[in-house]
């Protein structure tokens, strides 16, 4: 592991990880090893958004605004909303929160899966991909290394996702309450 100047750890484990896996006779296919799953998820375009909270928020706001325009177009066909422009705009604004919410749920599920595999003492894997699940118990050195990756890299991402999800949920609930108890 190497620390870069921003204080964030970069994982440069390819050669060390391959050496360790060969020495410990790891039967887990390379693409199913938790460290490699983490590296691949980190390189993914969509899953790399939550690495910094600011970039995730900017992307989610852009998606929300795009969804807002889409929801405006969809709800413009309703005769009910033609009488109240404010209700039309507010409903589109609050209902468009569903798109960033779905994206956040997907991001959380992906990162949480990797977090659990990194923290697990056992690695479940498929040799041929057809119901032949196997279990390999990690050696202590690998377990400690992957736990460190999980706590330093993945846990803050999960925390950011939960915080942003809470904000979106609060906005959505306020929109529901606004429509439920106001007659405008």
C-alpha positions in Angstrom: 0.0 0.0 0.0 1.2 3.5 -0.9 -0.1 6.8 0.5 -0.5 9.5 -2.1 -0.3 13.2 -1.3 -4.0 13.5 -0.8 -3.8 11.0 2.1 -6.0 8.5 0.3 -4.5 5.0 0.1 -4.0 3.6 -3.3 -4.0 -0.1 -3.6 -1.1 -1.4 -5.6 -1.5 -5.1 -4.9 -1.5 -6.7 -8.3 2.0 -8.2 -8.2 2.1 -8.7 -4.4 -1.5 -10.1 -4.4 -0.7 -12.5 -7.2 2.5 -13.7 -5.5 0.6 -14.2 -2.2 -2.3 -16.1 -3.9 0.2 -18.4 -5.7 2.1 -19.1 -2.5 -1.0 -19.9 -0.4 -2.4 -22.1 -3.2 -5.6 -20.0 -3.5 -8.2 -21.9 -5.5 -10.4 -18.8 -6.0 -10.5 -17.6 -9.6 -8.7 -14.2 -10.1 -11.9 -12.2 -10.9 -13.7 -13.6 -7.8 -10.9 -12.6 -5.3 -12.2 -9.8 -3.0 -9.2 -7.6 -3.6 -9.6 -7.9 -7.3 -13.3 -7.3 -7.1 -12.5 -4.1 -5.1 -10.0 -2.9 -7.8 -12.4 -3.6 -10.6 -15.3 -1.8 -8.8 -13.0 1.1 -8.2 -12.1 1.3 -11.9 -15.8 1.2 -13.0 -17.2 4.5 -14.2 -20.4 4.5 -12.2 -19.0 2.9 -9.1 -16.0 5.3 -8.9 -18.4 8.3 -8.4 -18.8 7.7 -4.6 -15.0 7.8 -4.0 -15.3 11.5 -3.2 -18.5 12.9 -1.7 -18.4 16.1 -3.7 -18.2 14.3 -7.1 -21.0 12.0 -6.1 -23.2 15.0 -5.1 -22.5 16.8 -8.3 -23.3 13.7 -10.4 -26.5 13.1 -8.4 -27.6 16.7 -8.8 -27.1 16.5 -12.6 -29.1 13.3 -12.7 -31.8 14.8 -10.6 -32.1 17.9 -12.9 -32.2 15.6 -16.0 -34.9 13.5 -14.3 -36.8 16.7 -13.4 -36.9 17.7 -17.0 -38.1 14.2 -18.0 -40.7 14.2 -15.3 -41.9 17.7 -16.4 -42.5 16.4 -19.8 -44.3 13.3 -18.6 -46.6 15.1 -16.2 -47.3 17.9 -18.7 -49.9 15.6 -20.3 -52.0 15.5 -17.2 -55.1 17.7 -17.3 -55.2 17.8 -13.5 -51.9 19.8 -13.4 -52.9 22.3 -16.0 -54.9 24.2 -13.4 -51.9 24.5 -11.0 -48.5 25.2 -12.4 -46.9 25.2 -8.9 -48.3 21.8 -8.1 -47.1 20.6 -11.5 -43.5 21.8 -11.0 -43.3 20.6 -7.4 -44.6 17.2 -8.1 -42.1 16.8 -11.0 -39.3 18.1 -8.7 -40.0 15.7 -5.8 -40.9 12.6 -8.0 -37.7 13.0 -10.0 -35.8 12.2 -6.7 -36.7 8.6 -7.5 -34.0 8.3 -10.1 -31.0 9.4 -7.9 -32.5 7.2 -5.1 -32.4 4.1 -7.4 -28.9 4.9 -8.4 -27.8 5.3 -4.8 -29.4 2.0 -3.9 -27.5 0.3 -6.7 -24.2 1.9 -5.7 -24.7 0.9 -2.0 -25.5 -2.7 -2.9 -22.4 -3.0 -5.0 -20.0 -1.4 -2.5 -21.7 -3.3 0.4 -21.1 -6.6 -1.4 -17.4 -5.9 -1.8 -17.2 -4.7 1.8 -18.7 -7.9 3.1 -16.4 -10.0 0.9 -13.3 -8.1 2.1 -14.2 -8.5 5.7 -15.3 -12.1 5.5 -13.0 -14.9 6.8 -14.1 -17.1 4.0 -14.4 -16.6 0.3 -17.2 -18.2 -1.6 -16.5 -18.7 -5.2 -17.7 -20.6 -8.3 -15.2 -22.7 -10.3 -17.3 -23.2 -13.4 -20.2 -20.8 -12.7 -22.8 -23.4 -12.5 -23.9 -24.2 -9.0 -20.6 -25.6 -7.8 -20.1 -23.1 -5.0 -16.9 -23.6 -3.0 -15.6 -22.0 0.2 -11.9 -21.0 0.8 -10.8 -19.9 4.2 -8.5 -16.8 4.0 -5.1 -17.0 5.6 -4.6 -14.5 8.5 -2.3 -12.2 6.5 -4.7 -11.8 3.6 -7.7 -11.4 6.0 -5.9 -8.5 7.8 -4.9 -6.9 4.5 -8.4 -7.1 3.1 -9.9 -5.9 6.4 -7.7 -2.8 6.2 -8.8 -2.1 2.6 -12.5 -2.5 3.7 -12.1 -0.1 6.7 -9.9 2.5 4.9 -11.4 2.5 1.4 -14.9 1.0 1.4 -16.3 2.0 4.7 -16.1 5.8 4.0 -17.8 5.2 0.7 -20.7 3.4 2.4 -20.9 6.1 5.0 -21.2 8.8 2.3 -23.8 6.9 0.4 -25.9 6.5 3.5 -25.6 10.2 4.3 -26.6 11.3 0.8 -29.5 8.7 0.8 -30.7 10.2 4.1 -30.8 13.7 2.6 -32.7 12.5 -0.5 -35.1 10.6 1.7 -35.7 13.7 3.8 -36.4 15.8 0.7 -38.8 13.1 -0.7 -40.7 12.9 2.6 -41.0 16.7 2.8 -42.4 16.6 -0.7 -44.9 14.0 0.4 -45.9 15.9 3.4 -46.2 19.1 1.4 -48.7 17.5 -1.0 -50.5 15.6 1.7 -51.3 18.6 4.0 -51.4 21.6 1.7 -54.2 22.7 -0.6 -52.7 24.9 -3.3 
